[in-house]
Amino acid sequence: MAVHRPDMVLRAMVSAATASHLAAALLATAEQRPRALAIAAPDRTIAYGALGRAVLGTAAALFAAGVRPGDPAGLVVSDAPNDLIVLFALYRLGVPIVILSPQETAAERRGLLRRIGAGVCVGAAAHRVDDGARHLAYEHLPADGDPARLPPPPAADAVAYFNRSSGTTLGQVKLVGITHAQRMAREATLAAAFPRGPDDRHIHLMTLANAFARSAATTMLQCGGAVLFPPPLREAGALARFAREAGVTIAALSPPYIRDLLRYPSTGPLLPGVRLLVGTAALTTDERRRAIAHVTPHLHIGYSTNEAGYLALAGPADLAADIDSVGRALPGVEAEIVDEDLKRLPPGTPGELRFRHPGFPAAYVDEVAGSTSRFRDGWFYPGDAGTIAADGRITLHGRIDDVINVGGRKVHPTAIESWLADHPEVAEAAVVALPAQRIGQAPVATVVLRRPVAEADLMAACRARGGSLPMPARIVAVPSIPRNRAGKVDRSALIALLRAALAL
């Protein structure tokens, strides 16, 4: 694990904080430490000096091809070093971008490009689709772009990119514009709790189309560290060997990756010297404990949203004190719990979470009526239920719109899930609401079992933990719980599975 000398970390933070745009810190490192490793991939390595020249040359080539500052564009990522080069080139040029995935359909891309007013899409020639935009392929950019002819860098308050919300409302993903200054404020906020610097090496395992993974990779380059693109790693043992041999110090993974690692038999931590940042969805209590024992003792659970960035972080000390917490709000972030009338509630009282920070955006690009996540009066409401303890520790209870109303008495699925997860034979649990006569809704639980257990025994475990709270109407064992690409429970698919299993 890298030793973070205060002077090196401070220089990296100051460099990023005083930059006027998101490519400035990288370009400064290219001048100050041109021979330092920036990117390593199976087929090539790139030092910072070469990376800086590539970023400026690509920005000049895009400018020569007619891409102009302030005009939005799409960027189709292919999970290769070229993606990062073009991404920073667009930052330097001052082009607001939306990230697109090769797996998205032409209609999905067309809708996103239309919503931000983009007429240009940049990406590998192989990923071109008919999405209604002018396409510029990496391979066909002009080779005679002159960095000396680049326009001035963008202002700090210019929009750098558009992030998507992690969910949808009425079938539409919400978009929020993030300025250069807002993104730099996010980085400085997280750096206070999770420092990164020139001695760090980050292993890139997730797709750059994922905002969490993209942020981890770009932040590493803004801090002067190295991003490592590994060869195909077919099992956890190969990942452990690569991390050890390449000197990996940081990884950022979503829960599905952690669950894959937990399936690998090991007698000790697979990544003992790696600081692991987990985001995008929740790990269960049991998964957290097992990750600390079998993946790395340097586990960090991040609570973040694509709209506002990191809100809270639980490091090893926080998890040792409260394994279920997501830690305390990061420095500069205000956190409150409010009731349905948006009145602040006392510590320990369940309610809706809201957050405030000068670096937050003020609104979505196009508001969607009825959304639980929203910006209002300077506060951001992520749409999550939870509690804040007297010492500031935040515990999440799940989404506000997942609360189950059982004849006027409310219970959140995560409460029942936690009761079941404590049973030694329950590997996973998920709870949804199904319609019920007289009481309106009834919680129904699904479990993945390590060994067969009678439903009555599981019910007894719930009653022992839940007291007077509403109990599940049924507990159904299933082979696996359906999840979306982010690792979150796919509740629509789960409801369909339960209807079929219970013949409803």
HUMOSUL-V571714 format. One record per residue. N is the residue number from 0. RES is the residue in one letter. OMEGA is omega as a letter, one per 40 degrees, with the letter a starting at -180 (NA if undefined). Layout:
BEGIN
n: [N | N]
res: [RES | RES]
omega: [OMEGA | OMEGA]
END
This chain:
BEGIN
n: [0 | 1 | 2 | 3 | 4 | 5 | 6 | 7 | 8 | 9 | 10 | 11 | 12 | 13 | 14 | 15 | 16 | 17 | 18 | 19 | 20 | 21 | 22 | 23 | 24 | 25 | 26 | 27 | 28 | 29 | 30 | 31 | 32 | 33 | 34 | 35 | 36 | 37 | 38 | 39 | 40 | 41 | 42 | 43 | 44 | 45 | 46 | 47 | 48 | 49 | 50 | 51 | 52 | 53 | 54 | 55 | 56 | 57 | 58 | 59 | 60 | 61 | 62 | 63 | 64 | 65 | 66 | 67 | 68 | 69 | 70 | 71 | 72 | 73 | 74 | 75 | 76 | 77 | 78 | 79 | 80 | 81 | 82 | 83 | 84 | 85 | 86 | 87 | 88 | 89 | 90 | 91 | 92 | 93 | 94 | 95 | 96 | 97 | 98 | 99 | 100 | 101 | 102 | 103 | 104 | 105 | 106 | 107 | 108 | 109 | 110 | 111 | 112 | 113 | 114 | 115 | 116 | 117 | 118 | 119 | 120 | 121 | 122 | 123 | 124 | 125 | 126 | 127 | 128 | 129 | 130 | 131 | 132 | 133 | 134 | 135 | 136 | 137 | 138 | 139 | 140 | 141 | 142 | 143 | 144 | 145 | 146 | 147 | 148 | 149 | 150 | 151 | 152 | 153 | 154 | 155 | 156 | 157 | 158 | 159 | 160 | 161 | 162 | 163 | 164 | 165 | 166 | 167 | 168 | 169 | 170 | 171 | 172 | 173 | 174 | 175 | 176 | 177 | 178 | 179 | 180 | 181 | 182 | 183 | 184 | 185 | 186 | 187 | 188 | 189 | 190 | 191 | 192 | 193 | 194 | 195 | 196 | 197 | 198 | 199 | 200 | 201 | 202 | 203 | 204 | 205 | 206 | 207 | 208 | 209 | 210 | 211 | 212 | 213 | 214 | 215 | 216 | 217 | 218 | 219 | 220 | 221 | 222 | 223 | 224 | 225 | 226 | 227 | 228 | 229 | 230 | 231 | 232 | 233 | 234 | 235 | 236 | 237 | 238 | 239 | 240 | 241 | 242 | 243 | 244 | 245 | 246 | 247 | 248 | 249 | 250 | 251 | 252 | 253 | 254 | 255 | 256 | 257 | 258 | 259 | 260 | 261 | 262 | 263 | 264 | 265 | 266 | 267 | 268 | 269 | 270 | 271 | 272 | 273 | 274 | 275 | 276 | 277 | 278 | 279 | 280 | 281 | 282 | 283 | 284 | 285 | 286 | 287 | 288 | 289 | 290 | 291 | 292 | 293 | 294 | 295 | 296 | 297 | 298 | 299 | 300 | 301 | 302 | 303 | 304 | 305 | 306 | 307 | 308 | 309 | 310 | 311 | 312 | 313 | 314 | 315 | 316 | 317 | 318 | 319 | 320 | 321 | 322 | 323 | 324 | 325 | 326 | 327 | 328 | 329 | 330 | 331 | 332 | 333 | 334 | 335 | 336 | 337 | 338 | 339 | 340 | 341 | 342 | 343 | 344 | 345 | 346 | 347 | 348 | 349 | 350 | 351 | 352 | 353 | 354 | 355 | 356 | 357 | 358 | 359 | 360 | 361 | 362 | 363 | 364 | 365 | 366 | 367 | 368 | 369 | 370 | 371 | 372 | 373 | 374 | 375 | 376 | 377 | 378 | 379 | 380 | 381 | 382 | 383 | 384 | 385 | 386 | 387 | 388 | 389 | 390 | 391 | 392 | 393 | 394 | 395 | 396 | 397 | 398 | 399 | 400 | 401 | 402 | 403 | 404 | 405 | 406 | 407 | 408 | 409 | 410 | 411 | 412 | 413 | 414 | 415 | 416 | 417 | 418 | 419 | 420 | 421 | 422 | 423 | 424 | 425 | 426 | 427 | 428 | 429 | 430 | 431 | 432 | 433 | 434 | 435 | 436 | 437 | 438 | 439 | 440 | 441 | 442 | 443 | 444 | 445 | 446 | 447 | 448 | 449 | 450 | 451 | 452 | 453 | 454 | 455 | 456 | 457 | 458 | 459 | 460 | 461 | 462 | 463 | 464 | 465 | 466 | 467 | 468 | 469 | 470 | 471 | 472 | 473 | 474 | 475 | 476 | 477 | 478 | 479 | 480 | 481 | 482 | 483 | 484 | 485 | 486 | 487 | 488 | 489 | 490 | 491 | 492 | 493 | 494 | 495 | 496 | 497 | 498 | 499 | 500 | 501 | 502 | 503]
res: [M | A | V | H | R | P | D | M | V | L | R | A | M | V | S | A | A | T | A | S | H | L | A | A | A | L | L | A | T | A | E | Q | R | P | R | A | L | A | I | A | A | P | D | R | T | I | A | Y | G | A | L | G | R | A | V | L | G | T | A | A | A | L | F | A | A | G | V | R | P | G | D | P | A | G | L | V | V | S | D | A | P | N | D | L | I | V | L | F | A | L | Y | R | L | G | V | P | I | V | I | L | S | P | Q | E | T | A | A | E | R | R | G | L | L | R | R | I | G | A | G | V | C | V | G | A | A | A | H | R | V | D | D | G | A | R | H | L | A | Y | E | H | L | P | A | D | G | D | P | A | R | L | P | P | P | P | A | A | D | A | V | A | Y | F | N | R | S | S | G | T | T | L | G | Q | V | K | L | V | G | I | T | H | A | Q | R | M | A | R | E | A | T | L | A | A | A | F | P | R | G | P | D | D | R | H | I | H | L | M | T | L | A | N | A | F | A | R | S | A | A | T | T | M | L | Q | C | G | G | A | V | L | F | P | P | P | L | R | E | A | G | A | L | A | R | F | A | R | E | A | G | V | T | I | A | A | L | S | P | P | Y | I | R | D | L | L | R | Y | P | S | T | G | P | L | L | P | G | V | R | L | L | V | G | T | A | A | L | T | T | D | E | R | R | R | A | I | A | H | V | T | P | H | L | H | I | G | Y | S | T | N | E | A | G | Y | L | A | L | A | G | P | A | D | L | A | A | D | I | D | S | V | G | R | A | L | P | G | V | E | A | E | I | V | D | E | D | L | K | R | L | P | P | G | T | P | G | E | L | R | F | R | H | P | G | F | P | A | A | Y | V | D | E | V | A | G | S | T | S | R | F | R | D | G | W | F | Y | P | G | D | A | G | T | I | A | A | D | G | R | I | T | L | H | G | R | I | D | D | V | I | N | V | G | G | R | K | V | H | P | T | A | I | E | S | W | L | A | D | H | P | E | V | A | E | A | A | V | V | A | L | P | A | Q | R | I | G | Q | A | P | V | A | T | V | V | L | R | R | P | V | A | E | A | D | L | M | A | A | C | R | A | R | G | G | S | L | P | M | P | A | R | I | V | A | V | P | S | I | P | R | N | R | A | G | K | V | D | R | S | A | L | I | A | L | L | R | A | A | L | A | L]
omega: [a | i | a | i | a | a | a | i | a | i | a | a | a | i | i | a | a | i | a | a | a | i | a | a | i | a | i | i | i | i | a | a | a | a | a | i | i | a | i | i | a | a | i | i | a | i | a | i | i | i | i | i | i | i | a | i | i | i | i | i | i | i | i | i | i | i | a | i | i | i | a | i | i | i | i | a | a | i | i | i | i | i | a | i | a | i | i | i | i | i | a | a | i | a | i | a | i | a | a | a | i | a | a | i | i | a | i | i | a | a | i | i | i | a | i | i | a | i | a | i | a | i | i | a | a | a | i | i | a | a | i | a | i | a | i | a | i | a | a | i | i | a | a | i | a | i | i | a | i | i | i | i | i | i | a | a | i | i | i | a | i | i | i | i | a | i | i | i | a | i | a | i | i | i | i | i | a | i | i | a | a | i | i | i | i | a | a | i | a | a | i | a | a | a | i | a | a | a | a | i | a | i | a | a | a | a | i | i | i | a | i | a | i | i | a | a | a | i | i | i | i | i | i | i | a | i | a | i | a | i | i | a | a | i | a | i | i | i | a | i | i | a | a | a | a | i | i | i | a | i | i | a | i | a | i | i | i | a | i | i | a | i | a | a | i | i | i | a | i | a | a | a | a | i | a | i | a | i | i | i | a | i | i | i | a | i | i | a | a | i | i | a | a | i | i | i | a | a | i | i | a | i | a | i | i | a | a | a | a | i | a | a | i | i | a | a | i | a | i | i | a | a | a | a | i | i | i | i | a | a | i | a | i | i | i | i | a | i | a | i | i | i | a | a | a | a | i | a | i | i | a | i | i | a | i | i | a | a | i | i | a | a | i | i | i | a | i | a | i | a | i | i | a | i | a | i | i | i | i | i | a | a | a | i | i | i | i | a | a | i | i | i | a | i | a | i | a | a | i | a | i | a | a | a | a | a | i | i | a | i | i | a | a | i | i | i | i | i | a | a | i | i | a | a | i | i | i | i | i | a | i | i | i | i | i | i | i | a | i | i | i | i | i | a | i | a | i | a | i | i | a | i | i | i | a | i | i | i | i | i | i | a | i | a | a | i | a | i | i | a | i | i | i | i | a | i | i | i | i | i | a | i | i | a | i | a | i | i | i | a | i | i | a | i | i | i | a | i | i | a | a | a | a | NA]
END
